Amino acid sequence: MGRKQEPHNAPTGREQQPYDGPTGGWGSVKSLARHGLRREVRTTDAAAELLRQNKHDGFMCVSCSWAKPAKPHPFEFCENGAKATFWDLVSDRADAEFFAKHTVTELAAWPEHDLEAAGRLTEPLRYDAASDRYLPITWDEAFALAGQGLRALADPKRAVFYASGRASLETSYMYALFARMYGNNNLPDSSNMCHESTSVGLPRSIGVPVGTVRLDDFESTACILSFGQNVGANSPRMLHPLQDCSRRGVPILTFNPLRERGWERFKNPQAPAEMLTPGSTRISGWYYQCRAGGDPAVLQGLCKAVLELDDAARAADAPRVLDTDFIENHTTGYEALERQLRALQWPDIERASGLSAEQIREAAEVYARAESALLIYGMGLTQHRYGVDNVRLLCNLALMRGNVGRAGGGVLPVRGHSNVQGQRTVGISEKPELVPLDTLAEQYGFEPPREKGLDTVGTVEGVIKGEIEAFIGLGGNFLRAAPDTTRLAEAWRRLPLTVHVATKLNHTHLVPGATSLLLPCLSRIECDLQGGVGQTVTTEDSTACFHASVGVQDPAADTLLSEPAIVAGLARATLDPNPRVPWADWVADYSRIRDAIEATYPKDFREFNARMGTPGGMPRPLPARERIWETESGKAQFHATACLDAAGFDDAPERLRLVTLRSNDQFNTTVYGYHDRFRGIEGSRRVVLMGQGDIDRLGLAAGQQISLVTDVDDCEHREVGGLAVTPYDLPPGCIGAYYPECNPLLPASHHAIDSHVPAGKTVPVRIKLEVDPRHIPPGPAPTELL
């Protein structure tokens, strides 16, 4: 079995090579071949698993949560989804021998890519401060230590139970119950970092916390508008229905500060005839590069332009542009919105949006002509100070034309991690009002805590203040994904207890608390046998459909436990026995967990075990699709606001708006390589993308190394250095840099109002010419542009 005992050294130089190809195509094929060969993947196993990926009788991708069709393509995976599968099937192992050769201090200096490239974790580990190494222990010892640490806390509210988006519905249900039986609602998850603005904004506007679009709506839609979403990197399988829409003449309009290749052109790697021709499919016919943070102005401008078109139609005695029947019968608050729109002035909209009135009116005319429209958005709307307003303003645009509860119409937030939406559905939430606590109390005979728990921002602030004493992490890389990374890491070492459930190593594991445990789990791809019987788990996709997932590969080690078994082991070692909570029986048969989920959430999970294998997914009820509005008024609610800028700070001469970005060779904090093919960045992630006008205005040069410094007045210094200036097509005053490397620049206090989502799409920064080596993140160093 192969082992890499040293870092997988990436290229040390950086090269900017403009990429002219489409999304998909031979570029994707070459990238997968490169990763498969370099990572020593078990080739036969990988080929078999890719054929099962996202199929109704296979396993659900551990990467993104895009919908799974009832009639899947032969290869129902994208480039990054295949890389995620490759990385779970590598032959490298981060085992006892690996940790015997490397201290934690040494590993902490490795780049994120190299840590995960060390391979699969194989046995439970405990950090030993004397040797500065992780040492193997037994599972019983690990559970006992964790339980002892949690029971020792004087106040259960000083423990946090974090969940990333990969855990199944079954695991998530057990984990949420464990936290509440322990005594708190401190259940932050990755939704807090990305789409909590959706979970807050959509219920206020249309009464559901998730999108209203199903996959078949793409087949009947007459128009698509996208806001702040990079389909080529974040949800590439969506390109299949987008390509079909483009080919039948559906207008597709994109609003984003950067021109992203996925919204421009696509070549389907699964179509042999297409691959053998030089052409590709144009995806978006209209591309509007709005200013970072200018989304409220764009959305209000579109609504104002639609209102002007309706005025013109009324004057000409033509059919109305507004869906007046829908507005009258299904909405409230329109009059206040109309007054606000008429009061807005186009010069103010232009200044805030970065677009001209003519551009916005052009887009509004396309939208107004369409009988139905899908409004798609990503974190480009949610990760701002006024992210909740962004979501509600997008709903305004949909409601004005009746595009909710109509075939081919709807609002579609594109979620990231594979089950991040599903975790919220089964109780992982810091908000007690979103969970049926009375049902849980009756079901399990305990009194659930009723106080609001800590979300991600609250957890960061609590750790920094010394108010948190234990952190239990169900997957994820919290220290790298969270804001205020440097300050958080400095305080993290003071935690008495840290416990991490993971498949591979990451930087969070390398900042140990007093007692630090690393618990390796099975991958979703691997066979989960309990008592000799194979088990099935389930997930929820971005279109609110539940899917069964079955792993068949041999586990990476016979010492691994499943996620449900680990959660049950932690719970049994921590909590007093409760005969009404059958932890052991649940682990023996996951169908019993699904029965429990159905009992707690009967509306969403009717006949769960019988229906979970439905091709295309078991749909979750969405009242808004039926034009049933579960809002306070019983109707869809328009939102009137004077907000035109989502950033939450004023412009200043030297202040820039930083947009944190993912590369094509990355998913969340997992960095697969140093090849951001679509942006033409090769060999390093230590770059700052900047428009040529700003480069000239600031007296900089391409390839020059600079630092970025957070430009807020809170008496804290935040800096990331060693970044190479890289010319790129961006609006004036807006720059881009990679996440998570630039997360240290993001103050925990700079978050969305109400939802607390870190505002990573508009971070106020300034340029510093002197580079302090203390602030240079790990990774290949940039060099002069070639």
C-alpha angles and dihedrals in degrees: 000000000000121000129188107207096178132052117283093243112222123206112293096212131071123221129183109216113170109228116220098177127100128254110277114007124103091329090068092045092051092046092053092047090051093050095044093052097040097047096052091237119186091253100200092047092048094051091050093047095048088057089055096043114121092355119133091243094040137058130297115244115262089217122060129005100228116146123279113224123228088231102040128197116254087256106035097179138089131223095267093041089056090048089053089053092047091052092053090050100048118128093223116105131202091207136148091286091054094051092045088062098045131053120215090244090056094046092049088066093056119101117253091252093057094048094056090041088062086082140236122342110238113185140022113276138195124202114243111203094196094061095025089230140114109248126196120255133171124268091245090053092048094051091045092052093048093047092047091051094049094045090050093063113105091212122034089208089073091072125082127205108201123188128193119209098261102076116104126246090256094052092043093052092051092045094051091048091049092054094048094046087050088056116263147072092224093135108139115170140176090275086071087063099048123009106019086108085063092049090053101036103044097053090053092051106032106005101248128091095218138052124286099218126106124195093255090060087076088063094059105029120118098199140017127204120187126195126189097339128125103206095180094062105023105041110003094167087068086070090077095066090036090055090050090050092049092050092054091050102259108158112238119196124190129199115190137128091234127050102239118198095223091067092047109049139356135189114192110231089200094061109080094193091051093048091054094055127075095231133088137192119268107228108184118035093186122044120183118188101206124185118271105263092015094109096107089056091047093049095043089046091053090049091048091050091050088051090051090051089052090050090053092048092051091049090052092044088240127142112293120259093209116073092238096176091054093045093049097044104033110028144057132198098042095126092058090048092050092052090050093048093049090050093054116099122219095228089058091048092049093048094050098040100042088226130105123247087244092057093049092046090049091055092045091054091054091049093046093053093055119094090212136010141190116219108204125186143168139186090307084082101035104045098072136095087254096036094131089054089052091056093047093046090053088053089053090058091049094046095050089065097034092249097154119082092016127115108258092015134094150098117282122189107190108223123208121212119055099257104010091119093046094053090062090048092060099044112281096136135118089216112088092197089067094057127070094239094166090055091049090049092054094040097052106021101241137106109250117215112261100197120104111259133218121284124199095282091045090051092051091049092044094052092047091050092047093244095122121073104172134036121190112189122197097197126311135091100261099174092055098038097047126082124256089034098175096048091044093052092050091055095039094076090064093064112113092213135025123172123182128190107200148144097215140019124271139167096269089065090056097062097069127193123218089282111025124178129188113199117190119213139191119270119240087247093061128087111261108206119183113182088345093304121115115237133214127212131193139220139186122234131212092271093057097255123136121224135192117233126198125188121206106170120107110260117260088243135004088234094068122108128203121253093250090051091051094048090048091048092052092046095049091049092050110034132064111255114275115186091203092062106067100195094164094046091050091054091048092055122016092197086074089059089052090051088054091048090052091050091053096041105026096161095056099036106040110164089354099172093046096047104034093096095055109140108250090020139284104280120232114223111261110189093193090063086062091044091251107141116207093192129121091263095041089239137084109274125226114213120221116195138150091222113129101159124053096193098087096217136080124251119252132185096259098027118107131191110238118207112197112218143190122226128230087252096057145068116199106311093340108104111198095182148321099272114107090177099177093053093041095239113142131178104010144043094204097100140117115215110215138169115251091240092059091044090055094041092053094044095244132141134218110269094019113140116234141162128237117220124193110248103214129112105233100116092253124115115219120179140160116190142183093059120149119223107241122186112235138158104267134140117263114281093018125107135175134217136165129277130250094021092064097042090103086072094060113089115218087230092060098084141123116286111253096358098055093215108160107254096233096152094065112032114164108232141157133207122258116192098199111077116216109205090214089070099049112112121225115271144082112322120243119239134193114302112267 
